[in-house]
Amino acid sequence: MKDGEQQMIGTYYRLSLADEDVGADKAESNSIQGQRGLVEGHIMARPELATEPRQEYVDDGYSGTSTSRPAFQRLIQDAQDGKVKTIIVKDFSRFARDYIEAGDYMERIFPLLGVRFISVNDGYDSGMQAGNDVRGLEVAIKNIINASYSRDLSAKIAAADHVMQKKGMYLGGYRPFGFLSDPNDCHKLILDPVASRYVRLIFELALQGNRTGTIAKILNENQIPTPAAYHVAENHVYSEQKAWDLQRSHWTSGTVYHILKNEKYKGTYVGAKFIMPVPCKHLVLRAPLEQQVRIEDSHAAIVTPEEFEQAQKVVMLQHGKHQAGNYTKHQYPLKGKVYCGYCQKLMKYRVLKKLGPSFNCRFSATAVDSPCKRISISEELLEEIVRNALTAQIKQAEHILEILRERERKALICFSALERQEEKLSAEKAELVKQRVALYEQYADGNMSKEEFIRQRAAYRVQEDERMAQIQRLRTEKNRIFQPVKKDADNLQTVVSAVEESGDVMHLSQNVVETFIDRIEVFNDERVKIHFTFEDTLNSYEEK
């Protein structure tokens, strides 16, 4: 929290259809407006709270079984930053339905942050519960009940979904590329007259024996929109998903492969593909094939079953060759660090028997009139470039550290001189205080008139204030000349110490890469830009 910034009360409200917060008997009490009225009434009835500034945090449509809620995360961040000193909710279930998470916040995190937590309907106020073990047990039991309620509800929803899936009913808002929701029944599919032609084209190209990469290249050359770009253009996605237009506007072999493997295009309904082993824990696993729901001729098909099976043979033939002959397993330290400098996508690592280990732009095979088409670099060359650059950066860091340590030594000499001056002034101030006390004793013994006592006392205080002002100036000067240099040197020492702990940087181990390399961008003509984890620290000293 910034100096002078006032702490405030954070009022948190949450509503979720998934948690059955809205119903015939709950709509009014659990509405955001209803929660707000209850909490505001509680605040106004408490004089110590009524005058405090407050900030609302509202999560409308988010389940309490997860803490991945936007307003909740802002509230916790503001509490950690010291902006929020009191959190007030309608009841514990509004805050969280996972009793472990809720208990962790109330018993460990909030006390550590010095945050007061109030649950109005539960009659709980952490500021008044210290040492009350019975009350703490009651809170724990309520949180367990809330968690149990959510688990039961999650199981009921999953069971209801499974019944609908067995009937071939599509759930959720997403529809496969090439299909639309039936306007008369949102759980059914109808053909998209435009996108279905694109899907049909992909299968026809596969039946002609084209590889998935070749198909992607043909689609890009003919400017066929990708599924993501098409959904955005046709407003089939939510506003927050507009990023798809930028992230997935280019056909890849992977996109083509997934379309060719999708049974929905032959009219087969496929549901219940994923299961949640533990309700409310948001861990999703792929269900075994025997547990999945498959219904043939469930909706209009884009290709015949025979065409679909023929396409599978083409795909598997290519996939089999690809697996058997071209690739070998290899561990490489730069994993997840190498990006195409043009499209900013993570580059693909390949160990080809003919070409050797190398990094290639994922779009190089399908790009049309793009610099990405020519982006590739061997692992050996890239590692050599990284080693040389890292060595140069470390030498530079060590050189700057030597300069900073010399500055620190000189600053320490000045600091010591100022310390001696401060000690002298402090001694003079102490002597003045001693003389002022003696002055009062003379006045108390009747050896000095009141007027003379007041005059001399004022004179001593002026001298004391002068000494104190001089001391403050010296302290400011000490901090100015010494603290910044020491801080800079300590920060850079951290970098140098990390080098010593990581071992030989000329051997690019996984530990060395994770410690010092943030990102590597590869451009044409084997040009490479390396972003080091400590480059901002180093650059700031170069500018001084």
C-alpha positions in Angstrom: 0.0 0.0 0.0 1.3 3.5 -0.9 2.1 5.9 1.9 -1.0 7.9 2.9 -3.4 5.5 1.2 -6.3 4.7 3.6 -7.2 1.1 4.5 -10.8 0.1 3.7 -13.5 -2.5 4.2 -13.9 -5.1 1.4 -17.5 -6.3 1.0 -17.7 -9.5 -1.1 -20.8 -10.8 -2.9 -21.1 -13.9 -5.0 -23.9 -15.6 -6.9 -23.9 -18.8 -8.9 -26.5 -20.8 -10.7 -24.2 -23.9 -10.5 -24.4 -23.7 -6.7 -28.2 -23.4 -6.8 -27.9 -19.9 -5.3 -31.0 -18.9 -7.3 -34.3 -20.7 -6.9 -37.9 -20.2 -5.9 -37.0 -19.8 -2.2 -33.5 -18.3 -2.6 -33.7 -15.7 -5.5 -34.3 -12.7 -3.3 -32.1 -13.5 -0.3 -29.1 -14.7 -2.4 -29.3 -12.0 -5.1 -26.4 -9.6 -5.2 -28.8 -6.9 -4.1 -30.1 -9.0 -1.2 -26.5 -9.7 0.0 -25.6 -6.0 -0.3 -28.6 -4.9 1.7 -27.8 -7.3 4.5 -24.1 -6.4 4.7 -24.6 -2.7 4.4 -27.2 -2.9 7.2 -24.7 -4.7 9.4 -22.0 -2.0 8.7 -24.3 0.9 9.4 -25.3 -0.7 12.7 -21.6 -0.8 13.8 -20.2 2.7 14.6 -16.6 1.5 14.1 -17.4 0.3 10.6 -19.9 2.8 9.4 -17.4 5.6 8.9 -14.8 3.4 7.1 -14.3 3.7 3.3 -15.4 0.5 1.6 -14.9 -1.3 -1.8 -17.3 -3.8 -3.3 -16.1 -7.0 -4.9 -18.7 -8.9 -7.0 -18.5 -12.3 -8.6 -21.7 -12.9 -10.5 -22.0 -16.4 -12.0 -19.0 -18.0 -10.3 -19.1 -21.2 -8.2 -17.8 -21.1 -4.7 -16.0 -24.4 -5.0 -13.1 -22.7 -6.7 -11.1 -19.6 -5.7 -10.4 -18.8 -9.4 -12.9 -15.9 -9.4 -11.9 -12.4 -10.7 -13.3 -10.3 -7.9 -12.2 -12.8 -5.2 -8.6 -12.7 -6.5 -8.7 -8.9 -6.5 -10.0 -8.9 -2.9 -7.2 -11.2 -1.7 -4.6 -9.2 -3.6 -5.8 -6.0 -2.0 -5.7 -7.6 1.4 -2.1 -8.8 0.8 -1.2 -5.3 -0.4 -2.6 -3.8 2.9 -5.5 -2.0 1.2 -8.2 -4.0 2.8 -8.2 -4.5 6.6 -11.7 -5.9 7.0 -13.7 -8.4 4.8 -17.4 -8.8 5.2 -19.7 -11.4 3.6 -23.3 -12.5 4.0 -22.3 -16.0 5.1 -19.4 -18.4 4.8 -20.8 -20.0 1.6 -20.6 -16.7 -0.2 -16.8 -16.6 0.5 -16.0 -20.3 -0.3 -17.7 -23.7 -0.4 -14.4 -25.6 0.0 -14.0 -26.0 3.8 -10.2 -26.6 3.4 -9.7 -23.4 1.4 -12.1 -21.4 3.7 -10.4 -22.7 6.8 -6.9 -21.9 5.4 -7.9 -18.2 4.8 -9.7 -17.8 8.2 -7.2 -19.6 10.4 -3.9 -18.8 8.7 -3.8 -16.3 5.9 -6.1 -13.5 7.3 -4.5 -13.6 10.8 -1.1 -13.3 9.2 -2.2 -10.3 7.2 -4.0 -8.7 10.1 -7.3 -8.8 8.2 -10.6 -9.0 10.2 -13.2 -11.3 8.7 -17.0 -11.0 9.3 -19.7 -13.3 8.2 -23.0 -11.6 9.1 -25.5 -14.5 9.0 -23.1 -16.8 10.8 -22.5 -14.2 13.6 -18.8 -14.6 13.1 -16.3 -11.8 13.6 -12.6 -12.8 13.8 -11.9 -9.6 15.7 -14.0 -10.9 18.6 -13.3 -14.7 18.4 -9.7 -14.8 19.8 -9.4 -17.9 22.1 -13.0 -19.1 21.4 -12.3 -22.7 20.5 -16.0 -23.6 20.5 -16.8 -20.9 18.0 -13.9 -22.0 15.9 -15.3 -25.5 15.8 -18.7 -24.2 14.8 -17.1 -22.3 11.9 -15.2 -25.5 10.8 -18.4 -27.5 10.9 -20.3 -24.9 8.8 -17.5 -24.9 6.2 -17.6 -28.7 6.0 -21.4 -28.6 5.5 -21.0 -26.0 2.7 -18.4 -28.2 1.0 -20.6 -31.3 1.4 -23.5 -29.4 -0.2 -21.4 -28.5 -3.2 -20.1 -32.0 -3.7 -23.6 -33.4 -3.6 -24.8 -30.8 -6.0 -21.9 -31.4 -8.3 -22.7 -35.1 -8.4 -26.4 -34.4 -9.1 -25.5 -32.1 -12.0 -23.1 -34.7 -13.4 -25.8 -37.4 -13.2 -28.3 -35.1 -14.9 -25.8 -34.3 -17.7 -25.1 -38.0 -18.2 -28.8 -38.7 -18.7 -29.0 -36.0 -21.3 -25.9 -37.3 -23.0 -27.3 -40.8 -23.3 -30.2 -39.2 -25.2 -27.7 -37.6 -27.6 -28.3 -34.1 -26.4 -25.4 -31.6 -26.8 -24.5 -29.6 -23.7 -22.7 -26.3 -23.3 -22.3 -23.4 -25.7 -19.5 -24.9 -28.0 -20.5 -26.5 -31.3 -18.0 -28.3 -33.6 -16.8 -26.4 -36.6 -19.2 -27.1 -39.4 -22.3 -27.2 -37.2 -24.8 -24.8 -35.6 -27.3 -25.2 -32.8 -30.8 -26.0 -33.9 -32.8 -22.8 -33.3 -35.8 -25.0 -32.3 -33.7 -27.2 -29.9 -30.4 -25.9 -28.6 -29.4 -29.5 -27.7 -29.4 -30.6 -31.4 -27.0 -29.9 -34.3 -27.7 -28.7 -37.8 -25.3 -28.1 -40.6 -23.6 -24.7 -41.0 -24.0 -24.1 -44.7 -20.7 -22.3 -45.0 -18.4 -24.0 -42.5 -19.6 -27.5 -43.4 -18.2 -26.9 -47.0 -14.8 -26.2 -45.5 -14.9 -29.4 -43.4 -16.0 -31.3 -46.5 -13.1 -29.9 -48.4 -10.6 -31.1 -45.7 -11.9 -34.6 -46.0 -11.8 -34.6 -49.8 -8.2 -33.4 -49.7 -7.4 -36.2 -47.2 -9.1 -38.8 -49.4 -6.9 -37.6 -52.3 -3.9 -38.8 -50.2 -2.7 -35.3 -49.0 -0.8 -35.1 -45.7 -2.3 -33.0 -42.9 0.5 -30.4 -43.3 -0.2 -30.2 -47.1 -4.0 -29.7 -46.4 -3.2 -26.9 -44.0 -1.0 -25.2 -46.5 -3.8 -25.4 -49.2 -6.3 -24.0 -46.8 -4.0 -21.1 -45.9 -3.3 -20.4 -49.6 -7.0 -20.2 -50.3 -7.6 -18.0 -47.3 -10.0 -20.4 -45.7 -10.8 -19.2 -42.2 -9.7 -21.4 -39.3 -12.4 -22.6 -36.9 -11.4 -19.9 -34.4 -11.3 -17.1 -36.9 -14.7 -18.3 -38.3 -16.4 -18.4 -34.9 -15.2 -14.9 -34.1 -16.3 -13.5 -37.5 -19.8 -15.1 -37.0 -20.0 -14.1 -33.4 -20.2 -17.7 -32.1 -18.0 -16.9 -29.2 -18.1 -14.7 -26.1 -16.4 -11.3 -26.2 -13.5 -12.5 -23.9 -12.7 -15.2 -26.5 -11.9 -12.6 -29.2 -8.3 -13.3 -28.6 -8.8 -16.5 -30.6 -8.8 -14.3 -33.7 -5.2 -13.4 -33.0 -4.0 -16.7 -31.5 -5.5 -19.2 -34.0 -5.8 -17.5 -37.4 -3.5 -19.9 -39.2 -4.2 -23.5 -40.2 -1.8 -26.1 -38.9 -1.4 -29.8 -39.4 -2.7 -30.3 -35.9 -5.9 -28.5 -36.5 -6.5 -30.5 -39.7 -5.7 -33.7 -37.9 -8.3 -33.1 -35.1 -11.0 -32.4 -37.7 -10.3 -35.6 -39.5 -10.4 -37.6 -36.3 -13.7 -36.1 -35.1 -16.5 -38.7 -35.4 -19.2 -36.0 -35.3 -18.6 -35.3 -38.9 -20.0 -38.7 -39.9 -23.1 -38.1 -37.8 -22.0 -39.8 -34.6 -22.8 -38.3 -31.2 -19.9 -38.6 -28.8 -20.5 -37.5 -25.2 -19.3 -38.1 -21.7 -15.7 -38.1 -22.9 -14.4 -36.7 -19.6 -15.0 -37.4 -16.0 -14.3 -35.5 -12.7 -13.0 -38.2 -10.2 -13.5 -35.9 -7.2 -16.5 -33.6 -7.3 -15.6 -29.9 -7.0 -11.9 -30.4 -7.4 -11.8 -29.4 -11.0 -9.6 -32.3 -12.0 -10.8 -33.7 -15.3 -9.7 -37.0 -16.9 -10.5 -38.6 -20.1 -13.2 -41.4 -19.6 -12.5 -44.9 -20.8 -14.0 -45.7 -24.2 -16.5 -48.1 -22.7 -17.9 -45.3 -20.5 -18.2 -42.8 -23.3 -21.6 -42.3 -25.0 -21.7 -43.0 -28.8 -24.9 -42.7 -30.9 -24.7 -43.3 -34.6 -26.8 -41.2 -37.0 -27.5 -38.7 -34.2 -27.5 -35.7 -36.5 -26.8 -34.6 -40.1 -23.4 -35.8 -41.4 -20.9 -33.9 -43.5 -19.2 -37.1 -44.7 -20.4 -40.7 -45.0 -19.1 -43.3 -42.6 -17.2 -44.9 -45.4 -15.5 -41.6 -46.3 -14.6 -41.0 -42.7 -13.0 -44.5 -42.3 -11.1 -44.0 -45.5 -9.7 -40.7 -44.2 -8.7 -42.5 -41.0 -6.6 -44.9 -43.0 -4.8 -42.0 -44.8 -4.2 -40.2 -41.5 -3.0 -43.3 -39.7 -0.7 -44.3 -42.6 1.0 -40.9 -42.4 1.0 -40.8 -38.6 2.6 -44.3 -38.5 5.4 -43.4 -40.9 5.9 -40.2 -39.0 6.3 -42.0 -35.7 8.4 -44.9 -37.0 11.0 -43.2 -39.2 11.6 -39.6 -38.6 11.8 -38.9 -34.8 13.8 -40.1 -31.9 13.4 -39.2 -28.3 15.8 -36.6 -26.9 16.1 -34.5 -23.8 16.9 -30.9 -24.5 17.6 -28.1 -22.0 16.0 -25.2 -24.0 12.6 -26.8 -23.9 9.8 -24.3 -23.7 12.1 -21.3 -24.2 12.5 -21.0 -28.0 10.0 -18.9 -29.9 9.6 -17.7 -33.5 10.5 -14.1 -33.6 7.7 -13.3 -36.1 4.6 -15.1 -35.0 5.7 -15.4 -31.4 4.7 -19.0 -31.2 6.7 -21.7 -29.3 9.0 -23.4 -31.8 8.8 -27.1 -32.3 11.8 -29.3 -31.4 12.6 -32.0 -33.8 15.2 -34.7 -33.9 15.2 -35.7 -37.5 17.5 -38.5 -38.5 18.5 -36.7 -41.7 18.7 -33.1 -40.4 19.6 -33.7 -36.7 18.2 -31.9 -33.6 16.7 -28.5 -34.6 14.1 -25.9 -33.7 11.4 -25.0 -36.4 8.5 -22.7 -36.4 5.3 -24.7 -36.1 3.9 -22.8 -39.1 6.9 -23.2 -41.3 5.4 -26.1 -43.3 2.0 -24.4 -43.8 2.9 -20.7 -43.9 2.1 -18.7 -47.0 4.2 -15.5 -47.8 5.3 -15.3 -44.2 8.8 -15.0 -42.7 7.9 -18.0 -40.5 8.4 -20.2 -43.6 12.1 -19.8 -43.3 12.6 -20.0 -39.6 14.7 -22.9 -38.4 17.9 -23.3 -36.4 20.0 -26.3 -35.3 20.1 -27.1 -31.6 23.9 -27.1 -31.6 24.2 -23.6 -33.1 21.5 -22.2 -30.9 23.1 -23.6 -27.7 26.5 -22.2 -28.8 24.9 -18.7 -29.3 23.2 -18.9 -25.9 26.3 -20.1 -24.1 28.4 -17.2 -25.6 25.7 -14.6 -24.8 25.2 -15.9 -21.3 28.9 -15.9 -20.6 29.2 -12.3 -21.9 26.3 -11.2 -19.7 27.8 -12.8 -16.6 31.2 -11.2 -17.2 29.4 -7.9 -17.5 27.5 -8.5 -14.3 30.8 -9.3 -12.5 32.5 -6.2 -13.9 29.6 -4.0 -12.8 29.6 -5.6 -9.4 33.3 -4.7 -9.0 32.5 -1.1 -9.8 29.6 -1.1 -7.4 31.6 -2.6 -4.6 34.3 0.1 -5.1 31.5 2.8 -5.0 30.2 1.1 -1.9 33.6 1.2 -0.2 34.0 5.0 -1.0 30.4 5.6 0.1 31.2 3.8 3.4 34.1 6.2 4.0 31.8 9.1 3.6 29.1 7.3 5.7 31.6 6.9 8.6 32.6 10.5 8.5 28.9 11.5 8.6 28.4 9.0 11.5 31.1 10.8 13.5 29.5 14.2 12.9 26.2 12.8 14.0 27.7 11.4 17.2 29.2 14.8 17.9 25.9 16.6 17.4 24.1 14.0 19.4 26.5 14.6 22.3 26.1 18.4 22.0 22.3 18.0 22.0 22.5 15.7 25.1 24.7 18.3 26.9 22.1 21.1 26.1 19.3 18.9 27.5 21.4 18.4 30.6 22.0 22.1 31.0 18.3 22.8 30.5 17.5 20.4 33.3 20.1 22.1 35.6 18.5 25.4 34.7 15.2 24.2 36.1 16.8 23.1 39.3 18.3 26.6 39.8 14.8 28.1 39.2 13.3 25.6 41.6 15.9 26.4 44.3 15.0 30.1 44.0 18.4 31.0 42.5 16.8 32.4 39.3 13.9 34.6 38.5 11.0 33.2 36.5 11.6 35.6 33.6 15.3 34.6 33.4 14.4 30.9 33.5 11.9 31.3 30.7 14.4 33.2 28.5 17.3 30.8 29.0 15.1 27.7 28.6 13.8 29.1 25.3 17.4 29.7 24.2 18.5 26.1 25.0 15.5 24.7 23.1 16.4 26.7 20.0 19.9 25.2 20.2 18.5 21.7 20.7 16.3 22.1 17.7 19.2 23.3 15.6 21.2 20.3 16.6 18.3 18.0 15.8 17.8 19.5 12.4 21.5 19.1 11.7 21.3 15.4 12.8 18.3 14.8 10.5 20.1 16.3 7.5 23.1 14.1 8.2 20.9 11.0 8.4 19.3 11.9 5.1 22.7 12.4 3.5 23.9 9.0 4.8 20.9 7.2 3.3 21.4 9.1 0.0 25.0 8.3 -0.5 25.1 4.7 0.9 21.8 2.8 0.8 21.2 3.0 -3.1 24.8 1.8 -3.8 24.5 -1.0 -1.2 21.1 -2.1 -2.6 22.4 -2.1 -6.2 25.4 -4.1 -5.2 23.4 -6.6 -3.2 20.9 -7.1 -6.1 23.7 -7.8 -8.5 25.5 -10.0 -6.0 22.3 -12.2 -6.1 22.9 -12.7 -9.9 26.6 -13.6 -9.4 25.7 -15.9 -6.5 23.2 -17.7 -8.7 25.9 -18.3 -11.3 28.1 -19.9 -8.6 25.2 -22.1 -7.4 24.2 -23.2 -10.9 27.6 -24.6 -11.8 29.3 -24.4 -15.1 27.2 -22.2 -17.4 29.1 -23.5 -20.4 27.1 -26.7 -19.9 23.5 -25.7 -20.6 21.8 -27.8 -18.0 18.1 -27.5 -17.3 18.9 -25.7 -14.0 21.1 -23.1 -15.8 18.4 -22.4 -18.4 15.6 -22.1 -15.9 17.7 -19.7 -13.7 19.0 -17.4 -16.4 17.0 -17.7 -19.6 13.5 -16.2 -19.8 12.9 -16.4 -23.6 14.7 -16.9 -26.9 13.4 -15.5 -30.2 14.7 -16.8 -33.5 14.6 -14.8 -36.7 15.8 -15.3 -40.3 19.5 -15.7 -41.1 20.0 -17.4 -37.7 19.5 -14.1 -35.8 18.7 -14.7 -32.2 17.4 -12.5 -29.4 17.8 -13.7 -25.9 15.9 -12.4 -23.0 17.7 -13.1 -19.7 15.9 -13.2 -16.4 18.3 -10.6 -14.9 18.6 -8.3 -17.9 16.4 -5.6 -16.4 18.7 -5.5 -13.4 21.8 -5.3 -15.5 20.4 -2.7 -17.9 19.4 -0.4 -15.0 23.1 -0.3 -13.9 24.4 0.3 -17.4 22.2 3.5 -17.5 23.6 4.9 -14.3 
